[in-house]
Amino acid sequence: MLSIVVPCFNEEASLPIFFEETEKVKKYLNMPFEYIFVNDGSSDQTLPVLRALYRAHPESVRYLSFSRNFGKEAALYAGLQAAKGDFVTVMDADLQDPPTLLPEMFAMLEAKPELDCVGTRRADRKGEPKIRSFFSDAFYNIINKIADTEMVNGARDFRLMRRNMVDAVLQLSEYNRFSKGIFSWVGFDTEYIAYENRERVAGETSWSFWKLFQYSIDGIVNFSDTPLNIASFIGALSCFGSLIALVFIVIRTFIFGDPTSGWPSMVSIFLFVGGLQLLCLGIIGKYIGKIFLETKNRPLYFLKETEKDQEKQR
């Protein structure tokens, strides 16, 4: 069986189209489908649409509805936990992940028994703002230089995994999640299919530039301690520079009897050093904040409703 995990946040317009397009692929795959839609606290009519889909297709549609918006990472984890299939795929409801690739992805897994996962990556960023493309490329360049885990530029969450890889991902129950890194970190054999970038079929994306920026920072903090090393280096460099300046001033005073004067230069130095200290504290604080959230050991999500609640009402 193939389990299709679909995180949903305000996707009322996309869901019927997504389901219809994905159903067309069934005839090319000789196995039953299991849809697991995860409603991540949507404020539109996403939940009523999921209820209607379940009533129309109770044999294949399941859904989980959160008590509030917990984020896509929590929705992915919940969907993977609920998946029962021998193969599991993660897809977005907006059809930027084309279902027509599923037969090709499954064929690759069949042809190569040693392969555990077939992922997808965008061959281009057509239709995306240039500034977003620039920062996206910069993120992958940075993360691949400072992290031990390699992340493929343009890789999507859309991937077809064998059950053993899904079970491995589920063992990583950390609160601060970055799925692109987790999928790479577990280390199973993965090959990628490139495809042209596609626009959403309906609705508007909830990923603003600021949210993507924060998400990228989380990725760096979750998979690299290099920022901490940079903070240590800045502190050591600042200390060494201050020592050299102190020696220079003392020697100049003894030789010329004219110590360096002028409060503007002193104020500038104080502000500069103070800024470095705040920068380093901010970096350290980011890591401490992550530790704080992990030690709370809070659940990743709370369920408010599932398809089983619909069964009880019948």
C-alpha positions as CSV (number, residue, x, y, z in Angstrom):
1,M,0.0,0.0,0.0
2,L,1.1,3.6,-0.7
3,S,0.5,6.1,2.0
4,I,0.2,9.7,0.8
5,V,0.8,12.3,3.5
6,V,-0.5,15.7,2.8
7,P,-0.1,18.6,5.2
8,C,-2.9,21.2,4.8
9,F,-3.0,24.8,5.9
10,N,-5.9,26.8,4.3
11,E,-6.0,24.6,1.2
12,E,-9.8,24.4,0.7
13,A,-9.5,25.4,-3.0
14,S,-6.6,23.0,-3.8
15,L,-7.7,19.8,-2.1
16,P,-10.5,18.7,-4.5
17,I,-8.1,19.3,-7.5
18,F,-5.3,17.5,-5.7
19,F,-7.4,14.5,-5.0
20,E,-8.7,14.3,-8.5
21,E,-5.3,14.6,-10.1
22,T,-3.7,12.0,-7.7
23,E,-6.5,9.5,-8.3
24,K,-5.6,9.6,-12.0
25,V,-2.2,8.1,-11.2
26,K,-3.8,5.0,-9.5
27,K,-4.1,3.1,-12.7
28,Y,-0.3,3.3,-13.2
29,L,0.5,1.8,-9.8
30,N,-0.7,-1.7,-8.9
31,M,-1.4,-1.0,-5.3
32,P,-4.1,0.7,-3.1
33,F,-3.7,4.3,-2.0
34,E,-4.1,5.6,1.5
35,Y,-4.5,9.4,1.8
36,I,-3.6,11.0,5.1
37,F,-4.6,14.7,5.1
38,V,-3.3,16.7,8.1
39,N,-5.3,19.8,8.8
40,D,-2.8,22.2,10.5
41,G,-5.2,24.5,12.2
42,S,-6.7,26.0,9.0
43,S,-8.9,29.0,9.3
44,D,-10.8,28.4,6.1
45,Q,-13.0,25.5,5.0
46,T,-10.2,23.0,4.8
47,L,-11.7,20.7,7.5
48,P,-15.2,20.6,6.0
49,V,-13.6,19.7,2.6
50,L,-11.7,16.9,4.3
51,R,-14.8,15.6,6.0
52,A,-16.6,15.6,2.6
53,L,-13.7,13.7,1.0
54,Y,-13.8,11.1,3.7
55,R,-17.5,10.6,3.4
56,A,-17.1,10.2,-0.4
57,H,-14.1,7.8,-0.1
58,P,-14.1,6.2,3.3
59,E,-12.0,3.3,2.0
60,S,-9.0,5.4,1.1
61,V,-9.2,8.8,2.8
62,R,-8.1,9.5,6.4
63,Y,-7.6,12.9,8.0
64,L,-6.1,14.3,11.2
65,S,-7.1,17.8,12.4
66,F,-5.0,19.7,14.9
67,S,-6.4,21.8,17.7
68,R,-4.4,24.8,16.3
69,N,-1.7,25.6,13.9
70,F,1.4,23.7,15.0
71,G,3.4,24.2,11.7
72,K,4.2,22.0,8.7
73,E,6.9,20.1,10.5
74,A,4.5,18.9,13.1
75,A,2.0,18.0,10.4
76,L,4.6,16.0,8.5
77,Y,5.5,14.1,11.6
78,A,1.8,13.4,12.5
79,G,1.2,12.1,9.0
80,L,4.2,9.8,9.0
81,Q,3.1,8.5,12.3
82,A,-0.3,7.6,11.0
83,A,0.9,6.1,7.7
84,K,0.5,2.4,7.4
85,G,1.8,1.8,3.9
86,D,4.8,-0.2,2.8
87,F,5.7,3.0,0.8
88,V,5.1,6.5,2.0
89,T,5.2,9.7,0.1
90,V,4.9,13.3,1.3
91,M,3.2,15.8,-1.0
92,D,1.8,19.4,-0.9
93,A,-1.8,19.9,-1.7
94,D,-1.1,22.8,-4.1
95,L,0.1,20.4,-6.9
96,Q,3.6,22.0,-6.9
97,D,4.5,18.4,-6.3
98,P,3.2,16.7,-9.5
99,P,1.5,13.3,-8.8
100,T,2.5,12.2,-12.3
101,L,6.0,11.6,-11.0
102,L,4.9,8.9,-8.7
103,P,5.0,6.0,-11.3
104,E,8.5,7.0,-12.3
105,M,9.6,7.2,-8.6
106,F,8.1,3.8,-7.8
107,A,9.8,2.3,-10.9
108,M,13.1,3.5,-9.7
109,L,12.6,1.8,-6.3
110,E,11.6,-1.4,-8.0
111,A,14.6,-1.3,-10.4
112,K,17.0,-0.7,-7.5
113,P,16.2,-2.8,-4.5
114,E,19.1,-1.1,-2.6
115,L,17.5,2.3,-3.0
116,D,15.5,3.5,0.0
117,C,14.1,6.8,-1.2
118,V,13.5,8.7,-4.4
119,G,13.3,12.4,-3.8
120,T,12.5,15.3,-6.1
121,R,14.2,18.6,-6.7
122,R,13.4,21.7,-8.8
123,A,15.5,22.0,-11.9
124,D,14.8,25.7,-11.9
125,R,13.0,28.4,-10.0
126,K,10.9,29.8,-12.8
127,G,8.1,32.0,-11.5
128,E,9.8,32.6,-8.2
129,P,11.0,36.1,-7.1
130,K,14.7,36.6,-7.9
131,I,15.4,37.8,-4.3
132,R,13.9,34.6,-2.9
133,S,15.9,32.5,-5.3
134,F,19.1,34.3,-4.4
135,F,18.6,33.7,-0.7
136,S,17.6,30.1,-1.2
137,D,20.8,29.4,-3.2
138,A,22.8,31.2,-0.5
139,F,21.2,29.1,2.2
140,Y,22.1,25.8,0.6
141,N,25.6,27.0,-0.1
142,I,26.1,28.0,3.5
143,I,24.4,25.0,5.1
144,N,26.4,22.5,3.0
145,K,29.7,24.2,4.0
146,I,29.0,24.3,7.8
147,A,26.9,21.2,8.4
148,D,27.9,17.5,8.4
149,T,24.6,16.7,6.6
150,E,24.5,17.4,2.8
151,M,21.2,19.0,1.6
152,V,20.4,19.0,-2.1
153,N,19.7,22.5,-3.5
154,G,16.1,22.7,-4.6
155,A,15.1,19.5,-2.9
156,R,11.4,19.2,-2.1
157,D,9.7,17.4,0.8
158,F,8.0,15.4,-2.0
159,R,9.7,12.0,-1.9
160,L,8.8,8.3,-2.0
161,M,10.2,6.3,0.9
162,R,10.3,2.7,1.9
163,R,8.9,1.8,5.3
164,N,12.4,1.3,6.8
165,M,13.3,4.9,6.1
166,V,10.0,6.2,7.5
167,D,10.5,4.2,10.7
168,A,14.0,5.8,11.1
169,V,12.6,9.3,10.6
170,L,10.0,8.7,13.2
171,Q,12.6,7.8,15.8
172,L,13.8,11.4,15.6
173,S,11.1,12.8,17.8
174,E,12.9,16.1,18.5
175,Y,10.7,19.2,19.0
176,N,12.8,21.5,16.8
177,R,12.4,19.8,13.4
178,F,13.9,20.6,10.0
179,S,12.7,17.8,7.7
180,K,15.0,18.5,4.8
181,G,17.9,18.0,7.1
182,I,16.3,15.0,8.9
183,F,15.6,13.2,5.6
184,S,19.3,13.5,4.8
185,W,20.7,12.9,8.3
186,V,19.1,9.4,8.6
187,G,21.5,8.4,5.8
188,F,19.4,6.0,3.6
189,D,20.2,5.7,-0.1
190,T,18.4,8.4,-2.0
191,E,18.3,9.5,-5.6
192,Y,16.6,12.6,-7.0
193,I,14.4,13.4,-10.0
194,A,14.6,16.9,-11.3
195,Y,11.5,18.7,-12.6
196,E,10.5,22.2,-13.7
197,N,9.1,24.5,-11.1
198,R,5.3,24.7,-11.0
199,E,2.9,27.3,-9.7
200,R,0.1,26.6,-7.2
201,V,-3.1,25.5,-8.8
202,A,-5.2,27.5,-6.4
203,G,-5.0,29.5,-3.2
204,E,-2.1,31.5,-1.9
205,T,1.1,30.4,-0.2
206,S,1.4,30.9,3.6
207,W,5.2,31.0,3.3
208,S,6.3,34.6,3.4
209,F,9.9,35.7,2.9
210,W,10.3,36.3,6.6
211,K,8.9,32.8,7.5
212,L,11.3,31.2,5.0
213,F,14.2,33.2,6.5
214,Q,13.3,32.0,10.0
215,Y,13.0,28.5,8.7
216,S,16.5,28.7,7.2
217,I,17.9,29.9,10.5
218,D,16.3,27.0,12.3
219,G,17.9,24.7,9.7
220,I,21.3,26.1,10.4
221,V,21.0,26.0,14.2
222,N,19.5,22.4,14.1
223,F,22.3,21.0,12.0
224,S,25.4,23.0,12.7
225,D,27.3,24.4,15.7
226,T,29.4,26.6,13.4
227,P,27.6,29.8,14.5
228,L,28.8,29.1,18.1
229,N,32.4,28.7,16.8
230,I,32.0,32.0,14.9
231,A,30.9,33.7,18.1
232,S,33.9,32.3,20.0
233,F,36.2,33.4,17.2
234,I,34.7,37.0,17.2
235,G,35.2,37.1,21.0
236,A,38.8,36.0,20.7
237,L,39.6,38.3,17.8
238,S,38.0,41.3,19.7
239,C,40.0,40.5,22.8
240,F,43.3,40.2,20.9
241,G,42.6,43.4,19.0
242,S,41.9,45.2,22.3
243,L,45.1,43.9,23.8
244,I,47.2,45.1,20.8
245,A,45.5,48.6,21.1
246,L,46.3,48.7,24.8
247,V,49.9,47.9,24.3
248,F,50.1,50.5,21.5
249,I,48.6,53.2,23.7
250,V,50.9,52.4,26.6
251,I,54.1,52.5,24.5
252,R,53.0,55.7,22.8
253,T,52.4,57.3,26.2
254,F,55.9,56.3,27.4
255,I,57.6,57.5,24.3
256,F,55.7,60.6,23.4
257,G,54.0,61.4,26.6
258,D,50.8,62.0,24.7
259,P,48.1,59.4,25.3
260,T,45.4,59.0,22.6
261,S,42.6,61.6,23.3
262,G,39.1,62.2,22.1
263,W,35.9,60.7,23.4
264,P,34.4,60.1,19.9
265,S,36.9,57.4,19.2
266,M,36.4,55.8,22.6
267,V,32.6,55.8,22.2
268,S,32.9,54.3,18.7
269,I,35.1,51.5,20.2
270,F,32.7,50.9,23.0
271,L,29.7,50.7,20.7
272,F,31.6,48.3,18.3
273,V,32.7,46.0,21.1
274,G,29.2,46.1,22.7
275,G,27.7,45.2,19.3
276,L,30.0,42.2,19.0
277,Q,29.0,41.1,22.5
278,L,25.3,41.4,21.7
279,L,25.8,39.5,18.5
280,C,27.5,36.6,20.2
281,L,24.9,36.6,23.0
282,G,22.2,36.4,20.4
283,I,23.8,33.4,18.7
284,I,24.3,31.6,22.0
285,G,20.7,32.6,23.0
286,K,19.3,31.0,19.9
287,Y,20.9,27.6,20.8
288,I,19.8,28.0,24.5
289,G,16.3,28.7,23.3
290,K,16.3,25.5,21.3
291,I,17.5,23.5,24.3
292,F,14.8,25.1,26.4
293,L,12.1,24.0,24.1
294,E,13.5,20.5,23.9
295,T,13.8,20.1,27.7
296,K,10.1,21.0,28.1
297,N,9.3,17.8,26.2
298,R,6.0,19.1,25.0
299,P,4.0,17.1,22.4
300,L,4.6,18.2,18.8
301,Y,0.8,18.5,18.3
302,F,-2.7,17.9,19.7
303,L,-5.4,16.2,17.7
304,K,-8.9,17.7,17.8
305,E,-10.6,15.5,15.3
306,T,-9.9,12.5,13.0
307,E,-12.0,10.5,10.5
308,K,-12.8,8.1,13.4
309,D,-15.0,10.8,14.9
310,Q,-17.0,10.8,11.7
311,E,-17.5,7.1,12.1
312,K,-18.9,7.6,15.6
313,Q,-21.4,10.1,14.4
314,R,-22.9,7.6,11.9
